[in-house]
Amino acid sequence: MDYKQRKTEQGNVLFLILIAVALFAALSYAVTQSTRGGGNADDETSLISSAALTQYPASLKTSVLRMSITDGVGDDVIKFNPPSDISDCETDIAGSATGSDATSCVFSSNGGSASYQQAPSNVMAGSTLGTWVFNADNEVQDIGTTVGGDSPSIASREIIAFLVGISSGICQKINDELGITGIPDENAGLDITTQLDDTTNGDAPTAGGGTIGDTGVANTANLNGQPFGCFESNSTGTYVYYHTLSEN
């Protein structure tokens, strides 16, 4: 092998080394930038979880709207019995709404055909599955007809899905994404426990309930006109996500 050939081979090796160094530098820069730009991993997880949390009630809202348009199901007869109690929902029981039948049941294949789900444990403060509460006992300030105060009228109440006991981090992330400042402290007598089914208030909203975002309550005006968002329940450290399914 002559000197000229050895020199050419050495040049090729040097060129390959330079390419490898350049690629390594580019990879290191990309990793560094993604780490800086991506922020905290927990923050990214909260963003994904909060987005998933809002999607489920959004799908239920579509089912409720379809029931109203297709079958003429009104807010006074709609029911959210879970699948384990769907037979009661599909039967016109004494004390329930006149004309109540399978078409009034959100989770019945003969009604809304919606999927019944519990909330994933990673969004809950107790790291256990969360159970949604659906009722028509409250209203949201500046949505539809608003009475305000702690005594909304039957006509002004919205059908709302509540998820009680989510983590404070998820609650804050939801509000951040919606442009809601902080976590308002709701203490306006909201009913976040009664289920709208055939055994409780299947024929009409009950007498309880309050107003979400009522301007008469400190720190809650940030929820005015917000169809969904998050609040702390009566300074108890319990955080609640709400999502309006039917606005009145």
DOVOGU-568336 format. One line per 5 residues: number of its first residue (from 0); their letters; for each residue x, y, z of C-alpha. Coordinates in Angstrom, 1 decimal, m for minus. Example, Ala and Ser with C-alpha at 12.3 -4.5 7.8 and 13.67 -1.06 7.14 Angstrom:
BEGIN
0	AS	12.3:m4.5:7.8  13.7:m1.1:7.1
% end
This chain:
BEGIN
0	MDYKQ	0.0:0.0:0.0  1.6:3.3:m1.1  1.6:6.5:0.9  m1.0:8.3:m1.2  m3.6:5.5:m0.6
5	RKTEQ	m2.9:5.5:3.2  m3.3:9.3:3.3  m6.7:9.0:1.4  m7.9:6.3:3.9  m6.9:8.4:6.9
10	GNVLF	m8.8:11.4:5.4  m11.9:9.3:5.0  m11.7:8.1:8.7  m11.2:11.6:9.9  m14.2:12.7:7.9
15	LILIA	m16.4:10.0:9.4  m15.2:11.0:12.9  m16.1:14.6:12.3  m19.6:13.5:11.1  m20.1:11.4:14.2
20	VALFA	m19.0:14.3:16.4  m21.4:16.6:14.6  m24.3:14.2:15.0  m23.6:13.7:18.7  m23.5:17.4:19.2
25	ALSYA	m26.9:17.8:17.4  m28.4:15.0:19.4  m27.2:16.5:22.7  m28.6:19.9:21.7  m32.0:18.4:20.8
30	VTQST	m32.2:16.6:24.1  m31.2:19.7:26.1  m33.8:21.8:24.3  m36.6:19.3:24.7  m35.8:19.1:28.4
35	RGGGN	m35.8:22.9:28.8  m38.9:23.4:26.6  m40.9:20.4:28.0  m40.9:21.6:31.5  m41.7:19.4:34.5
40	ADDET	m42.8:15.8:33.6  m45.5:16.0:36.3  m46.8:19.2:34.7  m47.0:17.4:31.3  m48.8:14.5:32.9
45	SLISS	m51.3:16.8:34.5  m52.0:18.5:31.2  m52.7:15.1:29.5  m54.8:13.9:32.4  m56.9:17.1:32.6
50	AALTQ	m57.5:17.0:28.8  m58.8:13.4:29.1  m60.9:14.3:32.1  m62.9:17.0:30.1  m63.5:14.7:27.1
55	YPASL	m65.8:12.3:28.8  m68.5:14.8:29.9  m68.2:16.5:26.6  m69.2:13.2:24.9  m72.2:12.9:27.4
60	KTSVL	m73.3:16.4:26.4  m73.5:15.2:22.8  m75.7:12.3:23.9  m78.0:14.6:25.9  m78.3:16.9:22.9
65	RMSIT	m79.1:14.0:20.6  m81.7:12.7:23.0  m83.4:16.1:23.1  m83.4:16.5:19.3  m84.2:13.0:18.2
70	DGVGD	m86.6:11.8:21.0  m87.7:15.0:22.5  m86.3:14.1:25.9  m86.6:17.1:28.2  m84.5:18.0:31.3
75	DVIKF	m87.4:17.1:33.5  m87.4:13.4:32.5  m83.7:12.6:31.7  m82.0:10.1:34.0  m78.5:8.9:34.6
80	NPPSD	m79.0:5.5:36.2  m75.8:3.5:35.9  m75.8:0.2:33.9  m76.3:m1.8:37.1  m79.6:0.0:37.6
85	ISDCE	m80.6:0.4:34.0  m83.7:m1.8:34.2  m85.3:0.6:36.7  m84.4:3.5:34.5  m86.2:1.9:31.5
90	TDIAG	m89.4:1.3:33.5  m91.9:3.9:34.3  m91.9:3.7:38.1  m94.4:5.3:40.4  m93.2:8.6:41.4
95	SATGS	m91.0:9.2:38.4  m91.8:11.4:35.4  m94.9:10.8:33.4  m93.9:9.2:30.1  m90.6:8.2:31.4
100	DATSC	m89.2:5.3:29.5  m86.0:3.9:28.0  m85.5:6.9:25.7  m85.0:9.0:28.8  m82.0:7.0:30.0
105	VFSSN	m78.6:8.4:29.0  m76.8:5.1:29.6  m79.4:2.9:27.9  m78.9:1.6:24.4  m82.5:2.6:23.8
110	GGSAS	m81.8:6.1:25.0  m78.6:8.1:24.9  m76.4:5.0:24.2  m73.7:6.8:26.2  m70.8:4.9:27.8
115	YQQAP	m70.8:4.8:31.6  m67.3:5.5:32.9  m65.6:6.2:36.2  m62.9:8.7:36.3  m59.3:7.3:36.2
120	SNVMA	m57.5:7.1:39.5  m54.6:9.4:38.4  m56.8:12.5:38.4  m58.3:11.8:41.9  m56.8:13.0:45.1
125	GSTLG	m57.2:9.6:46.8  m55.7:7.7:43.8  m58.9:5.6:43.5  m61.5:5.6:40.7  m63.9:8.6:40.8
130	TWVFN	m67.6:8.4:40.4  m69.4:11.1:38.5  m72.5:12.9:39.9  m75.2:14.1:37.5  m78.0:16.4:38.5
135	ADNEV	m80.1:19.5:37.6  m80.1:21.3:40.9  m77.7:24.1:40.2  m77.1:26.9:37.7  m74.0:28.6:36.3
140	QDIGT	m73.9:32.4:36.5  m74.3:34.1:33.1  m75.2:30.9:31.2  m78.8:30.9:29.9  m81.3:32.2:32.3
145	TVGGD	m79.6:33.1:35.6  m81.4:33.9:38.9  m78.2:34.1:40.9  m77.8:33.8:44.6  m78.2:30.5:46.4
150	SPSIA	m81.8:29.8:45.1  m81.9:29.1:41.3  m85.3:28.6:39.8  m86.4:25.3:38.3  m86.3:26.9:34.9
155	SREII	m82.7:28.3:35.3  m81.0:25.1:36.5  m78.5:23.4:34.3  m77.8:19.6:34.0  m74.3:19.4:35.3
160	AFLVG	m71.8:16.6:35.7  m69.7:16.8:38.9  m66.5:14.9:39.7  m65.8:15.4:43.4  m62.4:14.8:44.9
165	ISSGI	m60.0:15.4:42.0  m56.4:16.4:42.9  m55.6:20.1:43.4  m52.9:19.8:40.7  m55.4:18.6:38.1
170	CQKIN	m57.9:21.2:39.2  m55.4:24.0:38.8  m54.2:22.7:35.4  m57.8:22.7:34.1  m58.4:26.2:35.2
175	DELGI	m55.0:27.3:33.8  m55.9:25.9:30.4  m59.3:27.7:30.5  m57.8:31.0:31.6  m59.5:30.8:35.0
180	TGIPD	m57.4:32.5:37.6  m56.7:30.3:40.6  m59.2:27.9:42.2  m62.3:29.7:43.2  m63.8:28.7:46.6
185	ENAGL	m67.5:27.8:46.0  m69.6:28.0:49.2  m73.0:28.9:47.6  m74.9:25.8:48.8  m74.2:23.7:45.7
190	DITTQ	m75.7:20.2:45.5  m72.9:18.1:44.3  m74.1:14.7:45.7  m77.7:14.1:44.4  m77.9:11.8:41.4
195	LDDTT	m80.5:12.5:38.7  m82.1:9.1:38.4  m85.5:7.5:38.8  m85.4:7.2:42.6  m84.3:10.7:43.6
200	NGDAP	m85.2:13.5:41.3  m86.1:11.9:38.1  m89.2:14.0:37.5  m87.7:17.5:38.2  m84.8:19.2:39.9
205	TAGGG	m85.0:19.2:43.6  m85.4:22.2:45.8  m81.7:22.4:46.8  m78.7:23.7:44.9  m76.9:27.0:44.3
210	TIGDT	m75.1:29.0:41.7  m71.7:28.4:40.3  m69.8:31.6:39.8  m72.3:33.8:41.6  m70.9:37.3:41.8
215	GVANT	m72.2:37.6:45.3  m69.7:35.1:46.6  m66.0:36.1:47.0  m63.5:34.7:44.5  m66.1:32.9:42.4
220	ANLNG	m66.7:35.5:39.7  m63.9:33.9:37.7  m66.4:31.1:36.9  m69.1:33.4:35.5  m70.1:32.2:32.1
225	QPFGC	m67.8:29.2:32.3  m69.7:26.0:31.2  m66.9:23.9:32.8  m64.1:24.4:35.3  m62.9:23.6:38.7
230	FESNS	m63.5:24.9:42.2  m62.8:24.1:45.9  m65.9:23.0:47.8  m66.6:25.3:50.7  m63.0:25.7:51.9
235	TGTYV	m62.8:22.0:52.7  m59.8:21.1:50.6  m62.1:19.0:48.3  m61.7:20.0:44.7  m64.6:19.5:42.2
240	YYHTL	m64.7:19.5:38.4  m68.0:20.5:36.9  m69.1:20.3:33.2  m72.5:21.6:32.0  m74.4:19.1:29.9
245	SEN	m77.5:21.1:29.2  m77.7:24.9:29.6  m81.0:26.5:30.5
% end
